[in-house]
Amino acid sequence: MYKTQSWRTWQTASLKTFNGSVKVYQPSVYREYRGEIWTTYHNLYHPAATELAEMKNSHVRFSRSYQGVLRGLHWDMQTYKLVQALVGDIYLIVLDMDPARKTYGLWESYILSEKTRDQVLVPPGYANGHYALTDCCFHYQLFYPGDYVDESQQKVVKWNDKRFNIEWPTNNPILQERDR
């Protein structure tokens, strides 16, 4: 079915676990016989634009994963991540890693899919990781105030750390050494 609203329109919801800190957005997707088109982010019209306005730098990354791959949980204290599945279906985990918050150690899961185009804005201090339910392409736009926090500076939480009791859809994911 076609969406008739403007490309400048996003529907917004908040994940309840984190008192509205983590938000979910659904962009307007125009679908027709040739395929579809949508906007992932626009600095004037996206609902998160005001929140992200103070971030001086931004860049976009993609990861392609085969079904069964688990990536993450990675985090730092300065980077916002606007994430979305471009192809396939992804099981996303967001975990609060800031001990100063009442929600420290709580997690939320969300299914990101090419069918819905939903986006999740993961704020600084929240770890995120995802499991490929199908072969997939994961899109994430990073927003940060200064220098980019690269892999060597990020913090990592073991995907099955018993302190957090995260429920993944598998007990035997495909992992890289860093995530073991």
TIVO-2410 file (N, C-alpha, C; in nm, 3 decimals):
# residues 180
REC num residu      c1      c2      c3 atome chaine
REC   1      M   0.084  -0.119   0.000     N      A
REC   1      M   0.000   0.000   0.000    CA      A
REC   1      M   0.087   0.124   0.000     C      A
REC   2      Y   0.041   0.226  -0.069     N      A
REC   2      Y   0.116   0.351  -0.076    CA      A
REC   2      Y   0.096   0.432   0.051     C      A
REC   3      K   0.202   0.499   0.095     N      A
REC   3      K   0.189   0.600   0.199    CA      A
REC   3      K   0.176   0.733   0.127     C      A
REC   4      T   0.080   0.812   0.166     N      A
REC   4      T   0.057   0.936   0.095    CA      A
REC   4      T   0.114   1.058   0.166     C      A
REC   5      Q   0.163   1.043   0.289     N      A
REC   5      Q   0.216   1.160   0.358    CA      A
REC   5      Q   0.350   1.203   0.298     C      A
REC   6      S   0.390   1.322   0.331     N      A
REC   6      S   0.514   1.381   0.283    CA      A
REC   6      S   0.635   1.303   0.333     C      A
REC   7      W   0.744   1.310   0.257     N      A
REC   7      W   0.870   1.248   0.300    CA      A
REC   7      W   0.922   1.314   0.427     C      A
REC   8      R   0.871   1.430   0.461     N      A
REC   8      R   0.913   1.501   0.582    CA      A
REC   8      R   0.842   1.449   0.707     C      A
REC   9      T   0.760   1.346   0.692     N      A
REC   9      T   0.678   1.296   0.801    CA      A
REC   9      T   0.738   1.170   0.861     C      A
REC  10      W   0.752   1.169   0.992     N      A
REC  10      W   0.794   1.050   1.066    CA      A
REC  10      W   0.694   1.026   1.176     C      A
REC  11      Q   0.663   0.900   1.201     N      A
REC  11      Q   0.584   0.865   1.318    CA      A
REC  11      Q   0.683   0.830   1.428     C      A
REC  12      T   0.654   0.874   1.551     N      A
REC  12      T   0.749   0.858   1.661    CA      A
REC  12      T   0.686   0.782   1.777     C      A
REC  13      A   0.765   0.697   1.839     N      A
REC  13      A   0.726   0.628   1.962    CA      A
REC  13      A   0.849   0.622   2.051     C      A
REC  14      S   0.830   0.597   2.178     N      A
REC  14      S   0.942   0.582   2.271    CA      A
REC  14      S   0.937   0.444   2.333     C      A
REC  15      L   1.054   0.384   2.349     N      A
REC  15      L   1.060   0.257   2.420    CA      A
REC  15      L   1.037   0.285   2.568     C      A
REC  16      K   0.947   0.216   2.630     N      A
REC  16      K   0.905   0.247   2.766    CA      A
REC  16      K   1.012   0.218   2.871     C      A
REC  17      T   1.098   0.123   2.848     N      A
REC  17      T   1.198   0.083   2.946    CA      A
REC  17      T   1.286   0.199   2.989     C      A
REC  18      F   1.320   0.284   2.897     N      A
REC  18      F   1.419   0.388   2.924    CA      A
REC  18      F   1.356   0.527   2.943     C      A
REC  19      N   1.233   0.532   2.989     N      A
REC  19      N   1.166   0.659   3.018    CA      A
REC  19      N   1.172   0.758   2.902     C      A
REC  20      G   1.161   0.709   2.782     N      A
REC  20      G   1.158   0.796   2.665    CA      A
REC  20      G   1.293   0.834   2.610     C      A
REC  21      S   1.404   0.786   2.669     N      A
REC  21      S   1.538   0.821   2.621    CA      A
REC  21      S   1.569   0.760   2.485     C      A
REC  22      V   1.520   0.638   2.463     N      A
REC  22      V   1.541   0.569   2.336    CA      A
REC  22      V   1.412   0.584   2.256     C      A
REC  23      K   1.425   0.634   2.134     N      A
REC  23      K   1.305   0.660   2.053    CA      A
REC  23      K   1.305   0.575   1.927     C      A
REC  24      V   1.184   0.546   1.881     N      A
REC  24      V   1.164   0.470   1.758    CA      A
REC  24      V   1.093   0.561   1.658     C      A
REC  25      Y   1.143   0.563   1.536     N      A
REC  25      Y   1.084   0.646   1.431    CA      A
REC  25      Y   1.047   0.559   1.312     C      A
REC  26      Q   0.938   0.593   1.247     N      A
REC  26      Q   0.902   0.526   1.123    CA      A
REC  26      Q   0.892   0.633   1.015     C      A
REC  27      P   0.986   0.631   0.919     N      A
REC  27      P   0.980   0.732   0.812    CA      A
REC  27      P   0.866   0.703   0.717     C      A
REC  28      S   0.826   0.805   0.647     N      A
REC  28      S   0.727   0.787   0.542    CA      A
REC  28      S   0.795   0.717   0.424     C      A
REC  29      V   0.737   0.606   0.381     N      A
REC  29      V   0.793   0.529   0.270    CA      A
REC  29      V   0.695   0.537   0.153     C      A
REC  30      Y   0.744   0.581   0.039     N      A
REC  30      Y   0.662   0.586  -0.081    CA      A
REC  30      Y   0.687   0.458  -0.159     C      A
REC  31      R   0.582   0.378  -0.174     N      A
REC  31      R   0.593   0.251  -0.247    CA      A
REC  31      R   0.506   0.257  -0.371     C      A
REC  32      E   0.562   0.206  -0.479     N      A
REC  32      E   0.487   0.197  -0.604    CA      A
REC  32      E   0.546   0.088  -0.691     C      A
REC  33      Y   0.503   0.077  -0.813     N      A
REC  33      Y   0.539  -0.037  -0.897    CA      A
REC  33      Y   0.689  -0.047  -0.924     C      A
REC  34      R   0.766   0.061  -0.913     N      A
REC  34      R   0.911   0.056  -0.938    CA      A
REC  34      R   0.990   0.015  -0.815     C      A
REC  35      G   0.929   0.025  -0.698     N      A
REC  35      G   1.000  -0.003  -0.573    CA      A
REC  35      G   0.955   0.093  -0.465     C      A
REC  36      E   1.050   0.150  -0.393     N      A
REC  36      E   1.017   0.242  -0.285    CA      A
REC  36      E   1.128   0.343  -0.263     C      A
REC  37      I   1.093   0.453  -0.199     N      A
REC  37      I   1.190   0.557  -0.163    CA      A
REC  37      I   1.150   0.615  -0.028     C      A
REC  38      W   1.251   0.644   0.054     N      A
REC  38      W   1.227   0.704   0.185    CA      A
REC  38      W   1.351   0.781   0.226     C      A
REC  39      T   1.334   0.869   0.321     N      A
REC  39      T   1.445   0.948   0.375    CA      A
REC  39      T   1.481   0.890   0.512     C      A
REC  40      T   1.610   0.863   0.533     N      A
REC  40      T   1.651   0.811   0.662    CA      A
REC  40      T   1.676   0.923   0.763     C      A
REC  41      Y   1.726   1.037   0.714     N      A
REC  41      Y   1.752   1.148   0.805    CA      A
REC  41      Y   1.762   1.278   0.725     C      A
REC  42      H   1.703   1.383   0.780     N      A
REC  42      H   1.718   1.518   0.726    CA      A
REC  42      H   1.735   1.611   0.846     C      A
REC  43      N   1.839   1.691   0.845     N      A
REC  43      N   1.871   1.771   0.964    CA      A
REC  43      N   1.767   1.878   0.996     C      A
REC  44      L   1.674   1.907   0.908     N      A
REC  44      L   1.568   2.004   0.937    CA      A
REC  44      L   1.436   1.938   0.975     C      A
REC  45      Y   1.411   1.817   0.926     N      A
REC  45      Y   1.277   1.760   0.939    CA      A
REC  45      Y   1.267   1.635   1.026     C      A
REC  46      H   1.377   1.568   1.052     N      A
REC  46      H   1.369   1.447   1.134    CA      A
REC  46      H   1.332   1.485   1.277     C      A
REC  47      P   1.248   1.408   1.344     N      A
REC  47      P   1.209   1.442   1.482    CA      A
REC  47      P   1.327   1.449   1.579     C      A
REC  48      A   1.438   1.382   1.549     N      A
REC  48      A   1.555   1.385   1.637    CA      A
REC  48      A   1.649   1.500   1.606     C      A
REC  49      A   1.620   1.578   1.504     N      A
REC  49      A   1.712   1.682   1.459    CA      A
REC  49      A   1.748   1.782   1.569     C      A
REC  50      T   1.651   1.822   1.649     N      A
REC  50      T   1.679   1.917   1.758    CA      A
REC  50      T   1.773   1.856   1.860     C      A
REC  51      E   1.747   1.732   1.897     N      A
REC  51      E   1.831   1.661   1.994    CA      A
REC  51      E   1.974   1.642   1.943     C      A
REC  52      L   1.988   1.624   1.812     N      A
REC  52      L   2.118   1.597   1.752    CA      A
REC  52      L   2.189   1.723   1.702     C      A
REC  53      A   2.125   1.837   1.711     N      A
REC  53      A   2.179   1.962   1.656    CA      A
REC  53      A   2.314   2.000   1.716     C      A
REC  54      E   2.339   1.964   1.842     N      A
REC  54      E   2.465   1.999   1.906    CA      A
REC  54      E   2.581   1.910   1.864     C      A
REC  55      M   2.551   1.801   1.797     N      A
REC  55      M   2.656   1.710   1.751    CA      A
REC  55      M   2.724   1.772   1.628     C      A
REC  56      K   2.853   1.791   1.634     N      A
REC  56      K   2.926   1.859   1.527    CA      A
REC  56      K   2.955   1.767   1.409     C      A
REC  57      N   2.962   1.638   1.435     N      A
REC  57      N   3.004   1.544   1.331    CA      A
REC  57      N   2.903   1.432   1.314     C      A
REC  58      S   2.899   1.382   1.193     N      A
REC  58      S   2.811   1.271   1.162    CA      A
REC  58      S   2.870   1.193   1.047     C      A
REC  59      H   2.851   1.064   1.051     N      A
REC  59      H   2.882   0.983   0.933    CA      A
REC  59      H   2.794   0.860   0.931     C      A
REC  60      V   2.784   0.800   0.813     N      A
REC  60      V   2.695   0.687   0.792    CA      A
REC  60      V   2.777   0.562   0.769     C      A
REC  61      R   2.734   0.453   0.829     N      A
REC  61      R   2.801   0.324   0.811    CA      A
REC  61      R   2.696   0.218   0.779     C      A
REC  62      F   2.743   0.110   0.719     N      A
REC  62      F   2.660  -0.004   0.687    CA      A
REC  62      F   2.733  -0.130   0.731     C      A
REC  63      S   2.658  -0.228   0.774     N      A
REC  63      S   2.717  -0.360   0.794    CA      A
REC  63      S   2.625  -0.461   0.728     C      A
REC  64      R   2.686  -0.555   0.662     N      A
REC  64      R   2.610  -0.663   0.599    CA      A
REC  64      R   2.640  -0.789   0.679     C      A
REC  65      S   2.535  -0.860   0.718     N      A
REC  65      S   2.552  -0.980   0.798    CA      A
REC  65      S   2.471  -1.094   0.738     C      A
REC  66      Y   2.526  -1.212   0.751     N      A
REC  66      Y   2.453  -1.332   0.710    CA      A
REC  66      Y   2.366  -1.376   0.826     C      A
REC  67      Q   2.260  -1.448   0.797     N      A
REC  67      Q   2.170  -1.498   0.899    CA      A
REC  67      Q   2.251  -1.572   1.007     C      A
REC  68      G   2.220  -1.541   1.133     N      A
REC  68      G   2.287  -1.606   1.244    CA      A
REC  68      G   2.402  -1.529   1.304     C      A
REC  69      V   2.441  -1.416   1.242     N      A
REC  69      V   2.551  -1.334   1.294    CA      A
REC  69      V   2.498  -1.242   1.404     C      A
REC  70      L   2.574  -1.230   1.512     N      A
REC  70      L   2.544  -1.136   1.619    CA      A
REC  70      L   2.659  -1.036   1.627     C      A
REC  71      R   2.625  -0.907   1.623     N      A
REC  71      R   2.725  -0.799   1.634    CA      A
REC  71      R   2.692  -0.715   1.757     C      A
REC  72      G   2.793  -0.690   1.838     N      A
REC  72      G   2.773  -0.605   1.956    CA      A
REC  72      G   2.778  -0.692   2.080     C      A
REC  73      L   2.767  -0.632   2.190     N      A
REC  73      L   2.709  -0.505   2.231    CA      A
REC  73      L   2.822  -0.402   2.250     C      A
REC  74      H   2.814  -0.290   2.179     N      A
REC  74      H   2.918  -0.187   2.183    CA      A
REC  74      H   2.856  -0.055   2.227     C      A
REC  75      W   2.940   0.029   2.291     N      A
REC  75      W   2.888   0.157   2.337    CA      A
REC  75      W   3.001   0.252   2.375     C      A
REC  76      D   2.964   0.380   2.387     N      A
REC  76      D   3.050   0.484   2.442    CA      A
REC  76      D   2.960   0.590   2.503     C      A
REC  77      M   3.020   0.692   2.561     N      A
REC  77      M   2.942   0.794   2.632    CA      A
REC  77      M   2.919   0.922   2.552     C      A
REC  78      Q   2.946   0.920   2.420     N      A
REC  78      Q   2.924   1.044   2.345    CA      A
REC  78      Q   2.851   1.026   2.212     C      A
REC  79      T   2.834   0.904   2.163     N      A
REC  79      T   2.780   0.885   2.029    CA      A
REC  79      T   2.633   0.847   2.030     C      A
REC  80      Y   2.554   0.920   1.950     N      A
REC  80      Y   2.418   0.880   1.918    CA      A
REC  80      Y   2.425   0.792   1.794     C      A
REC  81      K   2.339   0.690   1.787     N      A
REC  81      K   2.333   0.603   1.669    CA      A
REC  81      K   2.189   0.592   1.624     C      A
REC  82      L   2.162   0.635   1.502     N      A
REC  82      L   2.030   0.620   1.441    CA      A
REC  82      L   2.039   0.497   1.351     C      A
REC  83      V   1.970   0.388   1.389     N      A
REC  83      V   1.989   0.259   1.323    CA      A
REC  83      V   1.862   0.212   1.253     C      A
REC  84      Q   1.882   0.130   1.148     N      A
REC  84      Q   1.770   0.084   1.067    CA      A
REC  84      Q   1.814  -0.037   0.985     C      A
REC  85      A   1.722  -0.128   0.957     N      A
REC  85      A   1.748  -0.239   0.866    CA      A
REC  85      A   1.714  -0.194   0.724     C      A
REC  86      L   1.809  -0.201   0.634     N      A
REC  86      L   1.782  -0.169   0.495    CA      A
REC  86      L   1.734  -0.291   0.419     C      A
REC  87      V   1.794  -0.406   0.450     N      A
REC  87      V   1.759  -0.533   0.388    CA      A
REC  87      V   1.747  -0.636   0.498     C      A
REC  88      G   1.642  -0.715   0.497     N      A
REC  88      G   1.628  -0.824   0.591    CA      A
REC  88      G   1.567  -0.783   0.723     C      A
REC  89      D   1.581  -0.873   0.821     N      A
REC  89      D   1.523  -0.854   0.954    CA      A
REC  89      D   1.631  -0.867   1.060     C      A
REC  90      I   1.627  -0.777   1.157     N      A
REC  90      I   1.729  -0.767   1.260    CA      A
REC  90      I   1.662  -0.764   1.397     C      A
REC  91      Y   1.718  -0.836   1.491     N      A
REC  91      Y   1.676  -0.833   1.631    CA      A
REC  91      Y   1.775  -0.740   1.702     C      A
REC  92      L   1.730  -0.623   1.740     N      A
REC  92      L   1.815  -0.520   1.802    CA      A
REC  92      L   1.798  -0.523   1.954     C      A
REC  93      I   1.910  -0.513   2.024     N      A
REC  93      I   1.910  -0.498   2.170    CA      A
REC  93      I   1.969  -0.362   2.204     C      A
REC  94      V   1.903  -0.289   2.294     N      A
REC  94      V   1.955  -0.164   2.350    CA      A
REC  94      V   1.962  -0.185   2.501     C      A
REC  95      L   2.082  -0.161   2.558     N      A
REC  95      L   2.110  -0.190   2.699    CA      A
REC  95      L   2.165  -0.064   2.765     C      A
REC  96      D   2.103  -0.020   2.876     N      A
REC  96      D   2.149   0.099   2.947    CA      A
REC  96      D   2.275   0.065   3.025     C      A
REC  97      M   2.386   0.135   2.995     N      A
REC  97      M   2.514   0.109   3.059    CA      A
REC  97      M   2.560   0.222   3.151     C      A
REC  98      D   2.473   0.317   3.179     N      A
REC  98      D   2.511   0.429   3.265    CA      A
REC  98      D   2.464   0.403   3.408     C      A
REC  99      P   2.558   0.374   3.501     N      A
REC  99      P   2.519   0.342   3.638    CA      A
REC  99      P   2.452   0.459   3.712     C      A
REC 100      A   2.460   0.580   3.657     N      A
REC 100      A   2.396   0.695   3.721    CA      A
REC 100      A   2.244   0.697   3.695     C      A
REC 101      R   2.197   0.616   3.601     N      A
REC 101      R   2.053   0.616   3.569    CA      A
REC 101      R   1.983   0.502   3.643     C      A
REC 102      K   1.856   0.524   3.673     N      A
REC 102      K   1.775   0.422   3.738    CA      A
REC 102      K   1.753   0.301   3.648     C      A
REC 103      T   1.768   0.319   3.518     N      A
REC 103      T   1.745   0.210   3.424    CA      A
REC 103      T   1.874   0.134   3.389     C      A
REC 104      Y   1.981   0.160   3.464     N      A
REC 104      Y   2.107   0.090   3.440    CA      A
REC 104      Y   2.084  -0.062   3.440     C      A
REC 105      G   2.138  -0.127   3.338     N      A
REC 105      G   2.129  -0.272   3.329    CA      A
REC 105      G   2.001  -0.324   3.265     C      A
REC 106      L   1.904  -0.236   3.241     N      A
REC 106      L   1.782  -0.279   3.174    CA      A
REC 106      L   1.804  -0.277   3.024     C      A
REC 107      W   1.734  -0.365   2.954     N      A
REC 107      W   1.748  -0.374   2.809    CA      A
REC 107      W   1.611  -0.381   2.744     C      A
REC 108      E   1.608  -0.350   2.618     N      A
REC 108      E   1.487  -0.354   2.536    CA      A
REC 108      E   1.525  -0.418   2.403     C      A
REC 109      S   1.436  -0.497   2.348     N      A
REC 109      S   1.460  -0.556   2.215    CA      A
REC 109      S   1.360  -0.497   2.116     C      A
REC 110      Y   1.401  -0.499   1.992     N      A
REC 110      Y   1.315  -0.445   1.887    CA      A
REC 110      Y   1.347  -0.515   1.756     C      A
REC 111      I   1.247  -0.544   1.678     N      A
REC 111      I   1.267  -0.603   1.545    CA      A
REC 111      I   1.272  -0.490   1.443     C      A
REC 112      L   1.385  -0.479   1.375     N      A
REC 112      L   1.398  -0.383   1.265    CA      A
REC 112      L   1.386  -0.463   1.136     C      A
REC 113      S   1.309  -0.411   1.043     N      A
REC 113      S   1.280  -0.485   0.922    CA      A
REC 113      S   1.273  -0.394   0.801     C      A
REC 114      E   1.310  -0.447   0.687     N      A
REC 114      E   1.295  -0.373   0.562    CA      A
REC 114      E   1.147  -0.349   0.532     C      A
REC 115      K   1.060  -0.426   0.591     N      A
REC 115      K   0.916  -0.410   0.566    CA      A
REC 115      K   0.860  -0.284   0.631     C      A
REC 116      T   0.912  -0.248   0.749     N      A
REC 116      T   0.860  -0.132   0.820    CA      A
REC 116      T   0.948  -0.009   0.807     C      A
REC 117      R   1.080  -0.029   0.789     N      A
REC 117      R   1.178   0.080   0.783    CA      A
REC 117      R   1.192   0.153   0.916     C      A
REC 118      D   1.144   0.094   1.027     N      A
REC 118      D   1.157   0.159   1.158    CA      A
REC 118      D   1.303   0.190   1.187     C      A
REC 119      Q   1.323   0.300   1.260     N      A
REC 119      Q   1.455   0.343   1.304    CA      A
REC 119      Q   1.454   0.351   1.456     C      A
REC 120      V   1.569   0.327   1.519     N      A
REC 120      V   1.584   0.345   1.663    CA      A
REC 120      V   1.700   0.441   1.685     C      A
REC 121      L   1.677   0.542   1.769     N      A
REC 121      L   1.784   0.634   1.807    CA      A
REC 121      L   1.840   0.587   1.941     C      A
REC 122      V   1.965   0.538   1.937     N      A
REC 122      V   2.033   0.488   2.055    CA      A
REC 122      V   2.121   0.601   2.109     C      A
REC 123      P   2.090   0.654   2.228     N      A
REC 123      P   2.169   0.766   2.283    CA      A
REC 123      P   2.303   0.721   2.340     C      A
REC 124      P   2.392   0.816   2.368     N      A
REC 124      P   2.518   0.783   2.436    CA      A
REC 124      P   2.490   0.711   2.567     C      A
REC 125      G   2.580   0.621   2.603     N      A
REC 125      G   2.565   0.548   2.729    CA      A
REC 125      G   2.478   0.424   2.719     C      A
REC 126      Y   2.427   0.396   2.601     N      A
REC 126      Y   2.347   0.275   2.578    CA      A
REC 126      Y   2.424   0.185   2.483     C      A
REC 127      A   2.442   0.060   2.521     N      A
REC 127      A   2.504  -0.038   2.431    CA      A
REC 127      A   2.397  -0.085   2.333     C      A
REC 128      N   2.441  -0.116   2.214     N      A
REC 128      N   2.350  -0.177   2.119    CA      A
REC 128      N   2.421  -0.291   2.048     C      A
REC 129      G   2.342  -0.390   2.015     N      A
REC 129      G   2.391  -0.503   1.939    CA      A
REC 129      G   2.276  -0.559   1.859     C      A
REC 130      H   2.308  -0.632   1.754     N      A
REC 130      H   2.199  -0.688   1.674    CA      A
REC 130      H   2.232  -0.828   1.625     C      A
REC 131      Y   2.126  -0.904   1.608     N      A
REC 131      Y   2.133  -1.041   1.560    CA      A
REC 131      Y   2.061  -1.047   1.426     C      A
REC 132      A   2.125  -1.107   1.327     N      A
REC 132      A   2.066  -1.116   1.192    CA      A
REC 132      A   1.968  -1.232   1.188     C      A
REC 133      L   1.840  -1.199   1.188     N      A
REC 133      L   1.736  -1.301   1.175    CA      A
REC 133      L   1.732  -1.358   1.033     C      A
REC 134      T   1.774  -1.276   0.937     N      A
REC 134      T   1.788  -1.315   0.797    CA      A
REC 134      T   1.918  -1.253   0.748     C      A
REC 135      D   1.961  -1.285   0.627     N      A
REC 135      D   2.070  -1.207   0.568    CA      A
REC 135      D   2.023  -1.062   0.568     C      A
REC 136      C   2.110  -0.970   0.607     N      A
REC 136      C   2.061  -0.832   0.626    CA      A
REC 136      C   2.169  -0.729   0.598     C      A
REC 137      C   2.124  -0.607   0.585     N      A
REC 137      C   2.211  -0.490   0.576    CA      A
REC 137      C   2.163  -0.391   0.681     C      A
REC 138      F   2.251  -0.355   0.773     N      A
REC 138      F   2.222  -0.269   0.886    CA      A
REC 138      F   2.280  -0.131   0.856     C      A
REC 139      H   2.198  -0.028   0.868     N      A
REC 139      H   2.238   0.110   0.841    CA      A
REC 139      H   2.245   0.183   0.974     C      A
REC 140      Y   2.355   0.251   0.999     N      A
REC 140      Y   2.359   0.334   1.118    CA      A
REC 140      Y   2.431   0.465   1.088     C      A
REC 141      Q   2.366   0.572   1.133     N      A
REC 141      Q   2.422   0.705   1.122    CA      A
REC 141      Q   2.467   0.745   1.262     C      A
REC 142      L   2.595   0.781   1.273     N      A
REC 142      L   2.653   0.816   1.402    CA      A
REC 142      L   2.663   0.968   1.413     C      A
REC 143      F   2.627   1.020   1.529     N      A
REC 143      F   2.635   1.163   1.559    CA      A
REC 143      F   2.718   1.179   1.685     C      A
REC 144      Y   2.820   1.267   1.680     N      A
REC 144      Y   2.909   1.282   1.795    CA      A
REC 144      Y   2.964   1.424   1.799     C      A
REC 145      P   2.999   1.472   1.920     N      A
REC 145      P   3.038   1.612   1.938    CA      A
REC 145      P   3.182   1.644   1.899     C      A
REC 146      G   3.270   1.548   1.902     N      A
REC 146      G   3.412   1.572   1.875    CA      A
REC 146      G   3.468   1.467   1.783     C      A
REC 147      D   3.577   1.406   1.827     N      A
REC 147      D   3.639   1.301   1.748    CA      A
REC 147      D   3.555   1.174   1.752     C      A
REC 148      Y   3.560   1.100   1.644     N      A
REC 148      Y   3.490   0.973   1.634    CA      A
REC 148      Y   3.548   0.873   1.734     C      A
REC 149      V   3.462   0.803   1.805     N      A
REC 149      V   3.505   0.698   1.897    CA      A
REC 149      V   3.515   0.570   1.815     C      A
REC 150      D   3.636   0.531   1.782     N      A
REC 150      D   3.652   0.413   1.697    CA      A
REC 150      D   3.648   0.284   1.780     C      A
REC 151      E   3.662   0.174   1.712     N      A
REC 151      E   3.649   0.042   1.774    CA      A
REC 151      E   3.740   0.025   1.895     C      A
REC 152      S   3.862   0.077   1.888     N      A
REC 152      S   3.956   0.058   1.998    CA      A
REC 152      S   3.917   0.137   2.123     C      A
REC 153      Q   3.832   0.238   2.108     N      A
REC 153      Q   3.791   0.321   2.221    CA      A
REC 153      Q   3.652   0.285   2.275     C      A
REC 154      Q   3.577   0.205   2.201     N      A
REC 154      Q   3.444   0.166   2.245    CA      A
REC 154      Q   3.454   0.063   2.357     C      A
REC 155      K   3.350   0.059   2.436     N      A
REC 155      K   3.339  -0.044   2.539    CA      A
REC 155      K   3.254  -0.158   2.482     C      A
REC 156      V   3.279  -0.278   2.531     N      A
REC 156      V   3.210  -0.397   2.481    CA      A
REC 156      V   3.151  -0.474   2.600     C      A
REC 157      V   3.029  -0.518   2.583     N      A
REC 157      V   2.964  -0.605   2.680    CA      A
REC 157      V   2.945  -0.740   2.612     C      A
REC 158      K   2.981  -0.845   2.680     N      A
REC 158      K   2.963  -0.979   2.624    CA      A
REC 158      K   2.815  -1.001   2.594     C      A
REC 159      W   2.786  -1.055   2.479     N      A
REC 159      W   2.648  -1.069   2.431    CA      A
REC 159      W   2.560  -1.146   2.527     C      A
REC 160      N   2.617  -1.240   2.603     N      A
REC 160      N   2.538  -1.321   2.697    CA      A
REC 160      N   2.581  -1.300   2.842     C      A
REC 161      D   2.625  -1.179   2.874     N      A
REC 161      D   2.667  -1.145   3.010    CA      A
REC 161      D   2.552  -1.175   3.107     C      A
REC 162      K   2.577  -1.259   3.203     N      A
REC 162      K   2.472  -1.305   3.295    CA      A
REC 162      K   2.415  -1.193   3.383     C      A
REC 163      R   2.489  -1.084   3.400     N      A
REC 163      R   2.438  -0.972   3.481    CA      A
REC 163      R   2.312  -0.912   3.421     C      A
REC 164      F   2.297  -0.921   3.289     N      A
REC 164      F   2.188  -0.850   3.222    CA      A
REC 164      F   2.076  -0.942   3.172     C      A
REC 165      N   2.099  -1.073   3.167     N      A
REC 165      N   1.996  -1.169   3.126    CA      A
REC 165      N   1.924  -1.130   2.997     C      A
REC 166      I   1.999  -1.093   2.898     N      A
REC 166      I   1.940  -1.053   2.769    CA      A
REC 166      I   1.888  -1.178   2.698     C      A
REC 167      E   1.768  -1.167   2.647     N      A
REC 167      E   1.706  -1.277   2.573    CA      A
REC 167      E   1.731  -1.258   2.424     C      A
REC 168      W   1.820  -1.340   2.371     N      A
REC 168      W   1.848  -1.339   2.228    CA      A
REC 168      W   1.768  -1.452   2.162     C      A
REC 169      P   1.742  -1.444   2.033     N      A
REC 169      P   1.669  -1.551   1.966    CA      A
REC 169      P   1.755  -1.674   1.933     C      A
REC 170      T   1.875  -1.679   1.988     N      A
REC 170      T   1.965  -1.792   1.966    CA      A
REC 170      T   2.054  -1.810   2.088     C      A
REC 171      N   2.107  -1.929   2.103     N      A
REC 171      N   2.209  -1.955   2.206    CA      A
REC 171      N   2.345  -1.981   2.143     C      A
REC 172      N   2.350  -1.980   2.010     N      A
REC 172      N   2.472  -2.016   1.941    CA      A
REC 172      N   2.493  -1.926   1.818     C      A
REC 173      P   2.516  -1.796   1.839     N      A
REC 173      P   2.532  -1.705   1.727    CA      A
REC 173      P   2.671  -1.716   1.664     C      A
REC 174      I   2.683  -1.664   1.545     N      A
REC 174      I   2.814  -1.648   1.480    CA      A
REC 174      I   2.872  -1.516   1.531     C      A
REC 175      L   2.991  -1.522   1.593     N      A
REC 175      L   3.051  -1.406   1.659    CA      A
REC 175      L   3.193  -1.383   1.608     C      A
REC 176      Q   3.235  -1.256   1.613     N      A
REC 176      Q   3.378  -1.228   1.596    CA      A
REC 176      Q   3.444  -1.236   1.733     C      A
REC 177      E   3.574  -1.242   1.737     N      A
REC 177      E   3.647  -1.258   1.863    CA      A
REC 177      E   3.613  -1.146   1.963     C      A
REC 178      R   3.603  -1.024   1.917     N      A
REC 178      R   3.576  -0.910   2.005    CA      A
REC 178      R   3.445  -0.927   2.083     C      A
REC 179      D   3.346  -0.991   2.023     N      A
REC 179      D   3.215  -1.002   2.086    CA      A
REC 179      D   3.198  -1.129   2.169     C      A
REC 180      R   3.299  -1.214   2.172     N      A
REC 180      R   3.291  -1.338   2.252    CA      A
REC 180      R   3.304  -1.304   2.398     C      A
***
